[in-house]
Amino acid sequence: MDFKLPETGWTPSLLFFGFVVCFGAAIPAGMQVISFCIALHFFVQHIQTWCREVISIRYGSILSQDEMELFWASVVTATVMMGMVGCLSGGQISSKLGRKKSFLISGTLLAISAPCFLSCRALSSIELLFIGRIVAGLALGLILSVMPMYLAEVSPLKMRGAMGVLLPLGITAGVVVGQIVTLDQLLGSADLWHYGLGCGVLFYLFCFVPYIWLPESPEYLYTISKNPEAALKVIDKLFGQNAIDDAFVKQIRIPVPITKQSTSISLWTVLMDSKLRLPLVLLFSMNMGCGLSGINAIFSYSVSTLERIGIRSNDAKLVSVGFGCINLAASSCGPFLMARFNRRPLMLISCVACGTTLLINTVIIHFIDSVDWFAKASIGAIVLFLLSYQLGVGQIPFFIGSELFDIEPRASALALGNFGSWLSNLIIVMLFPIEQHAWGAFAFLPSSAVCFILGLFVFFYLPETRGRNISDTALLISKGFKSYVR
């Protein structure tokens, strides 16, 4: 039989769980993303200056600007590479230890990185800075791999979308918090930047203090651990005794048939299973498209982009923070949108709108010297892009895997899907600065093309998953790339 949670709405326990996930994992994860992967201009310059001074004192070597850029690229790349390791290992860890313990491991890794950041400047240790980034990258990979699954499996079917977007909402909030605390006027100065990196430690209290009250995934307990009694206790805790009638209790106590696969499936098995190939390609492409859609490029290089269109450096940083606030405001609409609208139309509209706004912005930046008001128009185009992005591209890939895959292959599938997100981050870090230098305004054209291509792929192959059991969704894509989902 299929496991299915009671059809309830928001309960105090669900709200509490969502609050802990946002403040204990998603927000500090977003702060780590902004501090290095999407770093602010002056904030990074202060860290690079300190690194240059430490290397000069300890090794008697003065790095040139090109050498410093190469060194910094290695720091950022190490974070992304460890994120890949974390997301690929997240499936196995969550299957063996459970979703709740995996959440604790992620928080512990983030907590370990904090003292490395806070003490590196006092100890003049670049090694601690590097270790902190490696550990934080591993934690980010685990969070992005495990938390979407955890959120989905404690949610009833009609609430999965609303709960699923709590992770991107929290990450977006963390990005804004990181942008604010790393301003020069706060913790982004030459003397305080290490506090800007490590101040996320305050949020880790939301991970560890309420941990004993967090539930394990009832779906994991029932299907993987084969413990229906424990699953019923968690369901009672989440939704209340009144949400569980006698028929449901009798149904969940029916033993899982021996013929039913009841253990997690490995990464390799998921890759080789032809029935899972189309949903896996969908998940991978949507995650990779989310990263390559232009959002990382806009935030990673928003200050330099704004400077290129004539905005002064100090003002550019404030405008960049404003973009983050607009992005957060749009993201906060996610629970409402996902609870009331279908995934396919939201994703299609979002892809087309993102691609179009990037094209418009490219034209505006290219002719910015010819028209006086084009500088303001460019800011308007970026705002429209952020609104379009949060309509679907920036939210749906985070939870769609839990609506496409049953629980046995889910952990491995989500790990492989999130690998696409980290791969896109690596591509942006390595290639976008080169594109921006060589192509100028046309550097956003590849991202625009990615949005339109992703829209076509979604149109032909993404089935509607809202309100559907996974078994029903699987039937729609059972013929692989010959499936007809429209």
C-alpha positions in Angstrom: 0.0 0.0 0.0 1.0 3.6 -0.5 1.8 5.7 2.5 -0.3 8.8 2.8 -0.5 11.4 5.5 -3.9 12.7 6.8 -5.3 15.5 4.6 -5.0 18.4 7.1 -3.9 22.0 6.8 -1.4 24.0 8.8 -1.1 22.8 12.4 1.0 24.3 15.2 3.4 21.4 14.9 3.9 22.0 11.2 4.4 25.7 11.7 6.9 25.0 14.4 8.7 22.5 12.2 8.8 25.0 9.3 10.1 27.8 11.6 13.0 25.6 12.8 14.0 24.6 9.3 14.0 28.2 8.1 15.9 29.7 11.1 18.1 26.7 11.9 19.2 25.6 8.5 17.9 27.7 5.5 18.8 31.2 6.8 22.4 30.4 7.9 22.8 28.5 4.6 21.8 31.6 2.7 24.2 33.7 4.7 27.0 31.3 3.7 25.9 31.6 0.0 26.1 35.4 0.1 29.4 35.5 1.9 31.4 33.6 -0.7 29.5 32.2 -3.6 27.6 35.4 -4.1 30.0 37.8 -2.5 29.7 41.6 -2.1 32.4 43.7 -3.8 34.1 45.5 -0.9 33.5 42.6 1.5 35.6 40.3 -0.6 38.2 42.9 -1.2 38.8 43.2 2.6 39.3 39.4 2.9 41.6 39.4 -0.1 43.7 42.2 1.3 44.0 40.3 4.6 45.0 37.1 2.7 47.6 39.0 0.8 49.1 40.4 4.0 49.2 37.1 5.8 50.9 35.4 2.8 53.4 38.2 2.6 54.3 38.0 6.3 54.3 34.2 6.6 55.9 33.3 3.3 57.6 36.5 2.1 55.6 36.4 -1.1 53.6 39.3 -2.5 50.7 38.1 -4.7 49.9 40.0 -7.9 46.3 40.9 -8.6 46.0 37.9 -11.1 47.5 35.5 -8.5 45.1 36.8 -5.9 42.2 36.3 -8.2 43.4 32.7 -8.8 43.8 32.1 -5.1 40.3 33.4 -4.4 38.8 31.4 -7.2 40.3 28.3 -5.5 38.6 29.2 -2.2 35.2 29.6 -3.9 35.6 26.5 -6.1 36.5 24.5 -3.0 33.2 25.5 -1.5 31.3 24.5 -4.6 33.1 21.2 -4.9 32.4 20.3 -1.3 28.8 21.2 -1.9 28.7 18.6 -4.7 30.2 16.0 -2.3 27.6 17.0 0.3 24.6 16.7 -2.0 25.7 13.3 -3.4 26.4 11.9 0.0 23.2 13.4 1.4 21.0 10.6 -0.1 23.0 7.8 1.6 23.3 9.6 4.9 19.5 10.4 5.1 18.6 6.8 4.2 20.9 5.2 6.8 20.5 7.7 9.6 17.1 9.2 8.9 16.0 12.7 7.9 16.1 14.1 11.5 19.7 13.1 12.2 20.8 14.3 8.8 19.4 17.7 9.7 21.4 17.6 12.9 24.6 16.7 11.0 24.1 19.6 8.6 23.6 22.0 11.5 26.7 20.6 13.3 28.8 21.1 10.2 27.7 24.7 9.9 28.4 25.2 13.6 31.9 23.8 13.1 32.6 26.3 10.3 31.7 29.3 12.5 34.7 29.3 14.9 37.0 28.8 11.9 35.7 32.1 10.5 35.6 33.9 13.8 39.2 33.0 14.8 41.0 33.0 11.4 41.9 36.7 11.5 43.0 36.7 15.1 45.3 33.7 14.5 46.4 35.0 11.0 45.4 31.6 9.6 44.4 31.3 6.0 44.1 27.6 6.6 41.2 28.1 9.1 39.4 30.3 6.5 39.9 27.5 3.9 38.7 24.8 6.3 35.7 26.8 7.3 34.7 27.2 3.7 35.2 23.4 3.0 33.0 22.4 6.0 30.4 25.1 5.2 30.2 23.8 1.6 29.7 20.3 2.8 26.9 21.4 5.1 25.2 23.4 2.2 25.3 20.3 0.0 23.6 18.2 2.7 21.0 20.8 3.5 20.0 21.2 -0.2 19.8 17.4 -0.6 18.1 16.4 2.7 15.8 19.3 3.7 13.5 19.3 0.6 12.9 15.6 1.3 12.4 16.1 5.0 9.9 19.0 4.5 7.9 17.0 1.9 7.7 13.8 4.0 6.2 15.5 7.1 3.6 17.3 5.0 0.2 16.1 3.8 -0.2 15.9 0.0 -2.0 19.2 -0.4 0.6 21.0 1.8 3.8 19.7 0.1 4.2 22.7 -2.2 3.6 25.2 0.6 6.0 23.4 2.9 8.5 22.7 0.1 9.1 26.4 -0.6 10.1 27.2 3.0 13.6 26.1 2.1 14.2 28.6 -0.8 12.3 31.2 1.3 14.7 30.7 4.2 17.8 30.8 1.9 16.6 34.0 0.2 16.1 35.5 3.7 19.6 34.4 4.6 21.0 36.1 1.5 19.3 39.4 2.5 20.6 39.1 6.1 24.1 38.3 4.7 23.9 41.3 2.4 23.0 43.6 5.3 25.5 42.4 7.9 28.4 42.5 5.4 27.8 46.2 4.6 30.8 48.4 5.5 28.7 50.2 8.1 28.1 46.9 10.0 30.3 43.8 9.9 31.8 44.2 6.4 34.7 46.5 7.2 38.4 45.7 7.0 38.5 45.0 10.8 35.2 43.2 11.2 34.7 41.0 8.1 35.4 37.8 10.1 32.4 38.5 12.3 30.4 39.0 9.2 31.3 35.5 8.1 30.7 33.8 11.5 27.7 35.7 12.8 25.4 33.0 11.5 26.3 31.0 14.6 23.4 32.8 16.3 20.9 31.0 14.1 22.3 27.6 14.9 20.5 27.8 18.2 17.3 27.3 16.3 18.8 24.0 15.0 20.1 22.5 18.3 17.7 23.8 21.0 14.4 22.6 19.5 16.0 19.4 18.1 14.4 17.0 20.6 10.9 18.2 19.6 11.4 17.7 15.9 9.7 14.6 14.4 11.3 12.0 12.2 9.7 11.6 8.8 6.7 9.3 9.2 7.1 8.2 5.6 10.7 7.2 6.4 9.7 5.4 9.6 6.9 3.5 7.8 8.6 2.5 4.5 12.4 2.4 5.2 12.5 1.6 8.9 9.4 -0.5 8.7 8.1 0.9 12.0 4.4 1.8 11.6 3.8 2.3 15.3 6.5 5.0 15.4 5.1 6.5 12.3 1.6 6.7 13.9 3.1 8.5 17.0 4.8 11.1 14.7 1.6 11.6 12.8 -0.3 12.1 16.0 2.3 14.6 17.1 2.2 16.5 13.8 -1.6 16.6 13.1 -3.3 15.6 16.4 -5.3 12.5 17.3 -8.4 13.9 15.7 -6.7 13.8 12.3 -6.3 10.0 12.5 -9.4 8.0 12.2 -9.6 4.2 12.9 -9.6 3.4 9.2 -6.3 5.2 8.7 -4.8 3.5 11.8 -5.8 0.1 10.5 -4.4 0.9 7.0 -1.0 2.0 8.2 -0.6 -1.0 10.4 -1.0 -3.3 7.4 2.5 -4.8 6.9 4.4 -3.6 3.8 4.2 -6.4 1.2 7.4 -8.4 0.9 7.4 -7.9 -2.8 7.5 -4.1 -2.3 10.9 -2.5 -2.4 11.3 -1.1 1.1 14.9 0.1 1.3 16.5 3.1 -0.3 18.0 2.7 -3.8 21.6 3.6 -4.6 22.7 6.4 -6.9 23.9 4.0 -9.5 20.6 2.0 -9.5 18.6 5.2 -9.9 20.8 6.2 -12.9 20.4 2.8 -14.6 16.6 2.5 -14.1 14.9 3.4 -17.3 11.6 4.1 -15.6 13.3 6.8 -13.5 15.3 8.4 -16.3 12.8 11.0 -17.4 11.9 12.3 -13.9 15.6 12.3 -13.1 16.5 14.3 -16.2 13.6 16.7 -15.3 14.8 17.2 -11.8 18.5 17.6 -12.9 17.6 20.1 -15.6 15.3 22.1 -13.4 17.9 22.4 -10.7 20.6 23.3 -13.2 18.3 25.7 -15.0 17.5 27.4 -11.7 21.2 28.1 -11.2 21.9 29.1 -14.8 18.8 31.2 -15.2 20.7 34.3 -14.3 19.9 34.7 -10.6 23.4 33.7 -9.5 25.1 36.0 -12.1 22.8 38.9 -11.1 23.6 38.6 -7.4 27.2 37.5 -7.7 28.1 40.4 -9.9 25.3 42.9 -9.2 27.7 45.5 -7.8 30.0 45.3 -10.8 27.1 45.2 -13.2 25.5 48.3 -11.6 28.9 50.1 -11.7 29.1 49.3 -15.4 25.8 51.1 -16.0 27.0 54.2 -14.2 26.0 53.7 -10.6 28.6 54.6 -8.0 30.1 51.8 -5.9 28.5 52.7 -2.5 25.1 53.2 -4.1 25.5 50.0 -6.1 25.9 48.0 -2.9 22.7 49.5 -1.4 20.8 48.8 -4.7 22.1 45.2 -4.5 20.7 44.9 -1.0 17.4 46.3 -2.4 17.4 43.6 -5.0 17.8 41.1 -2.2 14.8 42.5 -0.3 12.6 42.5 -3.5 13.7 38.9 -4.1 12.7 38.0 -0.5 9.3 39.7 -0.8 8.6 37.8 -4.0 9.8 34.5 -2.4 7.5 35.0 0.6 4.6 34.6 -1.8 5.7 31.0 -2.5 3.6 29.2 0.1 0.5 31.0 -1.1 1.2 30.3 -4.8 2.2 26.7 -4.4 -0.9 25.9 -2.3 -3.3 27.4 -4.9 -1.8 27.1 -8.4 -0.5 24.2 -10.5 3.2 23.6 -11.0 3.3 23.4 -14.8 1.8 26.8 -15.6 3.8 28.6 -12.9 7.0 27.0 -14.2 6.2 27.8 -17.8 5.3 31.4 -17.2 8.4 31.9 -15.0 10.7 30.4 -17.6 9.4 32.6 -20.4 9.3 35.7 -18.3 12.8 35.2 -17.0 14.2 34.7 -20.5 12.3 37.8 -21.8 13.4 40.1 -19.0 17.0 39.0 -19.5 16.8 39.8 -23.2 15.3 43.2 -22.4 18.1 43.9 -19.9 20.7 42.9 -22.4 19.4 45.4 -25.0 19.1 48.2 -22.3 22.7 47.7 -21.1 24.0 47.6 -24.6 22.4 50.9 -25.5 22.7 52.5 -22.0 25.0 55.3 -23.2 22.6 56.3 -25.9 19.5 56.9 -23.8 19.5 58.8 -20.5 16.8 56.8 -18.7 18.1 53.4 -19.6 20.1 53.1 -16.4 16.9 53.2 -14.4 15.2 50.9 -16.9 18.0 48.4 -16.3 17.2 48.3 -12.6 13.5 47.9 -13.5 14.3 45.0 -15.8 16.3 43.3 -13.0 13.3 43.7 -10.6 11.0 42.2 -13.2 13.4 39.3 -13.5 13.4 38.7 -9.8 9.6 38.7 -9.7 9.5 36.2 -12.6 12.2 34.0 -11.1 10.4 33.6 -7.8 7.2 32.7 -9.6 8.5 29.2 -10.4 12.1 28.8 -11.5 13.4 29.8 -8.0 11.0 27.7 -6.0 9.6 24.6 -7.7 12.9 22.8 -8.4 13.5 22.7 -4.6 10.5 20.4 -3.9 9.4 18.9 -7.3 11.6 15.8 -6.8 9.5 14.8 -3.8 6.5 14.9 -6.0 8.1 12.9 -8.9 9.8 10.1 -6.9 8.6 7.5 -4.5 10.4 7.3 -1.2 12.8 4.4 -2.1 14.6 6.2 -4.9 13.8 9.7 -3.6 17.0 10.2 -1.5 19.3 9.3 -4.3 17.3 11.1 -7.0 17.3 14.3 -5.0 21.0 14.0 -4.5 21.6 13.6 -8.2 19.2 16.4 -9.0 20.8 18.8 -6.6 24.2 18.0 -8.2 22.9 20.0 -11.1 22.4 23.0 -8.9 26.0 22.9 -7.7 27.3 22.2 -11.2 25.5 25.4 -12.4 27.1 27.3 -9.5 30.5 26.1 -10.5 29.9 27.1 -14.2 28.8 30.6 -13.1 31.8 31.1 -10.8 34.2 30.0 -13.5 32.7 31.4 -16.7 30.5 34.4 -16.0 33.3 36.8 -15.1 35.0 35.9 -18.4 31.8 36.3 -20.3 31.1 39.7 -18.7 34.6 40.9 -19.5 34.5 39.6 -23.1 30.8 40.2 -24.1 29.7 43.0 -21.9 26.0 43.4 -22.0 25.6 40.1 -24.0 26.9 38.1 -21.0 23.2 37.5 -20.0 22.2 36.0 -23.3 23.3 32.4 -22.4 21.1 32.6 -19.3 18.2 33.9 -21.3 18.6 30.9 -23.7 18.7 28.5 -20.8 15.3 29.9 -19.5 13.6 29.4 -22.9 15.1 25.9 -23.4 14.0 24.9 -19.9 10.5 26.2 -20.6 10.3 24.0 -23.7 11.5 21.0 -21.8 8.9 21.7 -19.0 6.2 22.1 -21.6 6.8 18.7 -23.2 7.8 16.6 -20.3 6.8 17.9 -16.9 3.5 16.4 -15.7 1.3 18.3 -13.3 2.1 17.0 -9.8 -0.1 19.2 -7.5 -2.6 17.1 -5.6 -1.5 13.9 -7.3 -0.1 10.7 -5.7 3.3 9.8 -6.9 2.0 6.6 -8.4 -0.4 8.6 -10.6 2.4 11.0 -11.7 4.7 8.0 -12.5 2.0 6.7 -15.0 2.1 9.9 -16.9 5.9 9.7 -17.5 6.1 5.9 -17.6 7.0 5.9 -21.4 10.1 8.1 -20.8 10.7 10.7 -23.5 7.8 9.3 -25.5 5.4 10.3 -22.7 2.6 12.7 -23.4 2.0 14.9 -20.3 0.0 17.8 -21.7 
